[in-house]
Amino acid sequence: MFDFDATCAFGLEAVLGRELKALGLEDVRSDNGHVFFRGDFLAMARANLWARTADRIWLRLGSFPATTFEDVFQGTKALPWADLLPQDAEFPVEGLSHGSQLSSVPALQAVTKKAVVEAMSARYGSQTFPENGPRFPIRVALAKDRATVSLDTSGVGLHKRGYRLLTTEAPIRETLAAGMMLLSYWDAGRLLVDPFCGSGTILLEAAMIGLKRAPGLKREFAAENWPSVGAQVWKEARQEAEDLFDRTSKLRISGSDGDDQAIRHANQNLERSGLDGRGITFRTRELSGLATNTEYGVLVSNPPYGERLSDRTQVEDLYARFGHIVVPWLKTWSAYIITNHPGFVQCFGRNSDKRRKLYNGMIECTLHQYLGPRPPRPQT
């Protein structure tokens, strides 16, 4: 059994914790920007494939007090490097320091690298290593004079699903989009609408949730090349994901935007996702054309924020027009709208039932949650 650290954006810890528990992972506990769990390499592979709101999955090798660079060297050298890294491993080191006596990150990285080389030398009988084999990214993080050393099992950040090559000017990260959907009451049987869909990220993440497609199914991970993990682990985890993917159902997902180019990007991203033909549509439509006769739908959206003062008045007018259309829907609909504008509810015309602080990149935002009634059960 190993200790793992699934990192995430602030505000998504509880969501990610629920995801990991649903995967059957053990000892799941949350901290600011982290969700820790224990498991074997199969658990690690499942977390990489399925965690929709995680940024990366780190294998935690050890944690120890470190007020001097000698502490860092000895603590790092004592870790089981040669049990994990082959002789040709590439092992770059990333350093972080916060609230610690050792503030020089370059020195921290150099000492950690030297310690790993010393540990590898004891096993392999060499002082030089070619580093032309599988990649093992190392992170040494100092916080309040305590060092934590980890290996990055993900490689490229987990928000990189592989479908989004084209984006709008202010894209929402895939992990945040998935988090918004997991916080909503939407399920695959309900109409889902995004009238500010941009390049389609929220709705494509929703489609993968509705069709039970693992977000990492079409991408690779750093630990897939680790001999210590083995190919069979990844083969089993991927086969599980393939078996769970619903390849027949159709959804009712509708995205629109006033920007023709954004809709072109959304449709191209849809095609790349492999989910075209599954009831997901994107079309150019101004907000004034937004209308529905359907009850018990769900609206999830990331409307413009108006970051520049010159845009504020236009954005406030947009929110008012948005509310004029959507507030009457809320008799039966639910809506989840993220923005950093402090006056959103006043412009929109209705106070939200719940609010949640989330971060869109470095921007602190509020997810306004309008909790409409559940759809009535079908009569038998």
C-alpha positions as CSV (number, residue, x, y, z in Angstrom):
1,M,0.0,0.0,0.0
2,F,1.2,3.5,-0.8
3,D,0.2,7.0,0.2
4,F,-1.1,9.3,-2.5
5,D,-2.0,13.0,-2.8
6,A,-4.6,14.1,-5.3
7,T,-4.2,17.9,-5.7
8,C,-7.1,20.1,-6.8
9,A,-8.3,23.7,-7.0
10,F,-9.4,25.3,-3.7
11,G,-13.1,24.7,-3.2
12,L,-13.2,21.3,-4.9
13,E,-11.7,19.2,-2.1
14,A,-15.1,17.8,-0.9
15,V,-16.1,17.0,-4.5
16,L,-12.8,15.2,-5.2
17,G,-13.1,13.4,-1.9
18,R,-16.5,12.0,-2.9
19,E,-15.1,11.0,-6.3
20,L,-12.2,9.0,-4.7
21,K,-14.5,7.4,-2.2
22,A,-16.8,6.3,-5.0
23,L,-13.8,4.6,-6.6
24,G,-13.5,2.5,-3.4
25,L,-10.2,4.1,-2.4
26,E,-9.2,4.0,1.3
27,D,-8.4,6.5,4.0
28,V,-9.6,9.4,2.0
29,R,-9.1,12.7,3.8
30,S,-9.1,16.3,2.6
31,D,-7.0,19.4,3.2
32,N,-6.6,22.7,1.5
33,G,-6.0,21.9,-2.2
34,H,-5.3,18.2,-1.4
35,V,-7.2,14.9,-1.0
36,F,-5.0,12.1,0.5
37,F,-5.7,8.4,0.1
38,R,-4.1,5.1,0.4
39,G,-4.0,2.2,-2.2
40,D,-1.9,0.1,-4.5
41,F,-0.8,0.8,-8.0
42,L,-4.2,-0.2,-9.4
43,A,-5.9,2.4,-7.1
44,M,-3.4,5.0,-8.5
45,A,-4.3,4.1,-12.1
46,R,-8.0,4.3,-11.4
47,A,-7.6,7.7,-9.7
48,N,-5.7,9.0,-12.7
49,L,-8.3,7.7,-15.2
50,W,-11.4,8.7,-13.2
51,A,-10.8,11.7,-11.0
52,R,-12.6,14.5,-12.9
53,T,-11.6,17.3,-10.5
54,A,-8.0,16.4,-9.6
55,D,-5.1,18.3,-11.1
56,R,-2.5,15.5,-10.5
57,I,-2.0,12.3,-8.5
58,W,1.2,12.3,-6.5
59,L,2.8,9.2,-4.9
60,R,4.0,10.4,-1.5
61,L,7.4,8.8,-0.7
62,G,8.1,10.5,2.6
63,S,7.8,13.5,4.9
64,F,10.4,14.7,7.5
65,P,11.5,17.8,9.4
66,A,14.0,19.9,7.4
67,T,15.5,23.0,8.8
68,T,18.9,22.5,7.0
69,F,19.9,21.3,3.6
70,E,21.6,18.3,5.3
71,D,18.2,17.4,6.7
72,V,16.8,17.5,3.2
73,F,19.7,15.4,1.8
74,Q,19.6,12.7,4.4
75,G,15.8,12.5,4.5
76,T,15.6,12.2,0.7
77,K,18.5,9.7,0.4
78,A,16.7,7.4,2.9
79,L,13.7,7.0,0.6
80,P,13.3,3.8,-1.5
81,W,14.4,5.3,-4.9
82,A,16.0,2.2,-6.4
83,D,12.8,0.2,-5.6
84,L,10.9,2.5,-8.0
85,L,13.4,4.1,-10.4
86,P,15.2,2.0,-13.0
87,Q,18.9,2.8,-13.8
88,D,18.0,4.8,-16.9
89,A,15.2,6.8,-15.2
90,E,14.9,10.5,-16.0
91,F,14.2,12.2,-12.7
92,P,13.8,16.0,-12.9
93,V,13.2,17.8,-9.5
94,E,10.7,20.5,-8.8
95,G,11.1,22.4,-5.5
96,L,8.6,24.5,-3.5
97,S,9.2,26.4,-0.3
98,H,6.6,28.1,1.9
99,G,7.0,29.5,5.4
100,S,10.3,27.6,5.9
101,Q,13.9,28.5,6.9
102,L,15.2,27.1,3.6
103,S,13.9,29.5,1.0
104,S,16.2,28.9,-1.9
105,V,14.3,26.7,-4.3
106,P,17.3,26.1,-6.7
107,A,19.4,24.9,-3.8
108,L,16.6,22.7,-2.6
109,Q,16.3,21.1,-6.0
110,A,20.0,20.6,-6.3
111,V,20.3,19.0,-2.9
112,T,17.3,16.7,-3.6
113,K,18.8,15.6,-6.9
114,K,22.2,14.9,-5.3
115,A,20.5,12.8,-2.6
116,V,18.6,10.7,-5.2
117,V,21.8,10.1,-7.2
118,E,23.5,8.9,-4.0
119,A,20.7,6.5,-3.2
120,M,20.7,5.2,-6.8
121,S,24.4,4.8,-6.8
122,A,24.3,2.5,-3.7
123,R,22.0,0.2,-5.6
124,Y,23.4,0.4,-9.2
125,G,27.1,1.0,-8.4
126,S,27.4,4.1,-10.6
127,Q,27.7,7.8,-10.0
128,T,26.3,8.8,-13.4
129,F,22.9,8.0,-14.9
130,P,21.9,8.5,-18.5
131,E,18.3,9.7,-17.7
132,N,17.1,8.5,-21.1
133,G,14.5,6.2,-19.8
134,P,11.0,6.6,-18.3
135,R,10.3,9.9,-16.7
136,F,9.8,10.1,-12.9
137,P,9.1,13.8,-12.0
138,I,10.0,14.5,-8.4
139,R,8.6,17.3,-6.2
140,V,10.1,18.3,-2.9
141,A,7.8,20.7,-1.1
142,L,8.9,22.6,2.1
143,A,6.1,23.9,4.3
144,K,6.8,25.2,7.8
145,D,10.2,23.4,7.9
146,R,8.8,20.1,6.9
147,A,9.8,18.4,3.6
148,T,7.4,16.2,1.6
149,V,8.9,14.3,-1.3
150,S,6.6,12.9,-4.0
151,L,6.5,11.4,-7.5
152,D,4.1,12.8,-10.1
153,T,2.2,9.8,-11.5
154,S,0.1,11.9,-13.9
155,G,2.7,13.7,-16.0
156,V,0.7,16.3,-18.0
157,G,-2.0,17.8,-15.7
158,L,-5.2,15.8,-15.5
159,H,-7.3,18.7,-16.9
160,K,-5.7,17.8,-20.2
161,R,-8.4,15.3,-21.4
162,G,-7.3,15.5,-25.1
163,Y,-10.4,16.9,-26.7
164,R,-9.8,20.7,-26.2
165,L,-7.3,22.0,-28.6
166,L,-9.3,25.1,-29.4
167,T,-10.6,27.5,-26.7
168,T,-12.2,30.9,-26.4
169,E,-10.4,33.9,-24.8
170,A,-11.5,33.0,-21.2
171,P,-11.8,29.3,-21.1
172,I,-12.9,27.5,-17.9
173,R,-10.6,24.6,-16.9
174,E,-11.9,21.2,-17.5
175,T,-11.6,20.2,-13.8
176,L,-13.6,23.2,-12.6
177,A,-16.3,22.5,-15.3
178,A,-16.5,18.9,-14.1
179,G,-16.7,20.1,-10.5
180,M,-19.6,22.4,-11.3
181,M,-21.5,19.5,-12.9
182,L,-20.8,17.2,-10.0
183,L,-22.2,19.9,-7.6
184,S,-25.4,20.2,-9.7
185,Y,-28.5,18.0,-9.6
186,W,-28.2,17.2,-13.3
187,D,-28.5,13.6,-14.5
188,A,-28.4,12.1,-17.9
189,G,-32.2,12.1,-18.2
190,R,-32.6,15.9,-17.9
191,L,-32.1,18.7,-20.4
192,L,-28.9,20.6,-19.8
193,V,-28.3,24.1,-21.2
194,D,-25.4,26.5,-21.3
195,P,-26.2,29.8,-23.1
196,F,-22.6,31.1,-22.8
197,C,-20.9,27.8,-23.8
198,G,-17.8,29.2,-25.4
199,S,-15.7,26.3,-26.6
200,G,-18.0,23.8,-24.9
201,T,-16.0,22.7,-21.9
202,I,-18.8,22.5,-19.3
203,L,-21.1,20.6,-21.6
204,L,-18.4,18.2,-22.8
205,E,-17.5,17.4,-19.2
206,A,-21.2,16.9,-18.5
207,A,-21.5,14.5,-21.4
208,M,-18.6,12.4,-20.1
209,I,-20.3,12.2,-16.7
210,G,-23.6,11.3,-18.2
211,L,-22.1,8.6,-20.4
212,K,-19.8,7.3,-17.6
213,R,-16.7,7.9,-19.7
214,A,-13.5,8.2,-17.7
215,P,-12.0,11.6,-18.4
216,G,-8.5,10.1,-18.8
217,L,-9.5,7.3,-21.1
218,K,-8.0,8.9,-24.2
219,R,-4.7,10.2,-22.7
220,E,-1.5,8.8,-21.3
221,F,0.1,9.1,-17.8
222,A,3.7,9.3,-16.6
223,A,3.4,6.2,-14.5
224,E,2.3,4.1,-17.5
225,N,6.0,3.8,-18.4
226,W,7.2,2.9,-14.9
227,P,8.5,-0.7,-14.8
228,S,7.8,-0.8,-11.0
229,V,4.1,-0.4,-11.8
230,G,3.8,-2.7,-14.7
231,A,1.7,-2.7,-17.9
232,Q,-0.9,-5.1,-16.5
233,V,-2.1,-2.6,-13.9
234,W,-2.9,0.0,-16.6
235,K,-4.4,-2.7,-18.9
236,E,-6.8,-3.7,-16.1
237,A,-7.8,-0.1,-15.2
238,R,-8.3,0.9,-18.8
239,Q,-10.4,-2.2,-19.5
240,E,-12.6,-1.4,-16.5
241,A,-13.1,2.1,-17.9
242,E,-13.9,0.8,-21.3
243,D,-16.5,-1.6,-19.9
244,L,-18.3,1.2,-17.9
245,F,-18.5,3.6,-20.9
246,D,-22.1,3.9,-22.1
247,R,-21.7,3.8,-25.9
248,T,-25.4,3.7,-26.7
249,S,-27.4,6.3,-24.7
250,K,-28.2,9.8,-26.1
251,L,-28.3,12.9,-24.0
252,R,-30.1,16.2,-24.2
253,I,-27.4,18.8,-24.0
254,S,-27.6,22.2,-25.7
255,G,-24.9,24.8,-25.9
256,S,-25.2,28.3,-27.5
257,D,-23.1,31.4,-27.7
258,G,-23.3,34.7,-29.6
259,D,-19.7,34.1,-31.0
260,D,-19.5,32.2,-34.2
261,Q,-15.9,31.3,-33.7
262,A,-16.6,29.9,-30.2
263,I,-19.3,27.6,-31.6
264,R,-16.9,26.4,-34.4
265,H,-14.4,25.6,-31.6
266,A,-17.0,23.9,-29.6
267,N,-18.1,21.7,-32.5
268,Q,-14.5,20.8,-33.3
269,N,-13.9,19.9,-29.6
270,L,-17.0,17.8,-29.7
271,E,-15.8,15.9,-32.7
272,R,-12.4,15.4,-31.1
273,S,-14.0,14.1,-27.9
274,G,-15.6,11.2,-29.9
275,L,-19.0,12.1,-28.4
276,D,-20.6,13.6,-31.5
277,G,-23.9,12.0,-32.4
278,R,-24.8,11.5,-28.8
279,G,-27.3,14.3,-28.4
280,I,-24.9,17.2,-27.7
281,T,-25.5,20.3,-29.9
282,F,-23.8,23.7,-30.2
283,R,-25.2,26.6,-32.2
284,T,-24.7,30.3,-32.6
285,R,-27.5,32.2,-30.7
286,E,-27.7,35.5,-29.0
287,L,-29.0,35.6,-25.4
288,S,-32.3,37.2,-26.6
289,G,-33.1,33.9,-28.5
290,L,-32.8,31.8,-25.4
291,A,-36.2,30.1,-24.7
292,T,-37.6,26.7,-23.7
293,N,-40.9,24.9,-23.2
294,T,-39.2,22.1,-21.2
295,E,-39.6,21.8,-17.4
296,Y,-37.2,20.5,-14.9
297,G,-34.1,21.3,-16.9
298,V,-30.7,22.4,-15.6
299,L,-28.7,25.4,-16.6
300,V,-24.9,25.5,-15.9
301,S,-22.9,28.4,-17.2
302,N,-19.8,30.5,-17.0
303,P,-20.9,33.9,-18.3
304,P,-18.5,36.8,-19.0
305,Y,-17.1,38.4,-15.9
306,G,-16.3,41.9,-17.1
307,E,-12.7,42.0,-15.7
308,R,-12.0,45.5,-17.2
309,L,-13.8,48.4,-15.7
310,S,-14.9,49.5,-19.2
311,D,-16.8,46.2,-19.5
312,R,-18.6,46.3,-16.2
313,T,-21.6,48.2,-17.3
314,Q,-22.1,45.9,-20.3
315,V,-21.7,42.8,-18.2
316,E,-24.2,44.1,-15.6
317,D,-26.7,44.7,-18.4
318,L,-26.0,41.2,-19.7
319,Y,-26.7,39.7,-16.3
320,A,-30.0,41.6,-16.0
321,R,-31.1,40.4,-19.4
322,F,-30.0,36.9,-18.5
323,G,-32.1,37.0,-15.3
324,H,-35.1,38.4,-17.1
325,I,-35.2,35.3,-19.3
326,V,-34.1,32.6,-16.8
327,V,-35.6,33.6,-13.4
328,P,-39.1,32.6,-14.6
329,W,-37.7,29.1,-15.5
330,L,-36.6,28.6,-11.9
331,K,-40.1,27.4,-10.9
332,T,-39.0,24.0,-12.1
333,W,-35.4,24.5,-13.4
334,S,-32.1,24.4,-11.4
335,A,-29.3,26.8,-12.4
336,Y,-25.6,26.9,-11.5
337,I,-23.8,30.1,-12.5
338,I,-20.2,31.0,-11.8
339,T,-18.9,34.6,-11.8
340,N,-16.5,36.8,-9.9
341,H,-18.9,39.8,-10.1
342,P,-19.9,40.8,-6.5
343,G,-23.2,42.3,-7.7
344,F,-24.4,39.3,-9.8
345,V,-27.5,38.5,-7.8
346,Q,-28.7,42.1,-7.8
347,C,-28.3,42.3,-11.6
348,F,-29.7,38.8,-12.2
349,G,-32.8,39.6,-10.1
350,R,-32.9,36.7,-7.7
351,N,-30.8,35.7,-4.7
352,S,-29.1,32.3,-5.0
353,D,-30.2,29.5,-2.7
354,K,-26.6,28.5,-2.0
355,R,-23.2,29.9,-2.8
356,R,-19.8,28.2,-3.0
357,K,-16.3,29.8,-3.4
358,L,-14.4,28.3,-6.3
359,Y,-11.3,29.4,-8.3
360,N,-11.3,29.8,-12.0
361,G,-7.6,29.7,-12.5
362,M,-6.4,32.5,-10.2
363,I,-9.7,34.3,-10.1
364,E,-11.8,33.9,-6.9
365,C,-15.4,33.2,-8.0
366,T,-18.7,32.4,-6.6
367,L,-20.9,29.5,-7.8
368,H,-24.4,30.7,-7.4
369,Q,-26.7,27.7,-7.0
370,Y,-30.4,27.9,-7.7
371,L,-31.9,24.7,-6.4
372,G,-35.1,23.9,-8.3
373,P,-37.4,21.0,-7.5
374,R,-36.6,17.5,-8.5
375,P,-38.5,16.2,-11.5
376,P,-41.6,14.2,-10.6
377,R,-41.2,10.4,-10.7
378,P,-42.7,8.8,-13.8
379,Q,-46.0,7.3,-13.1
380,T,-46.2,3.5,-13.4
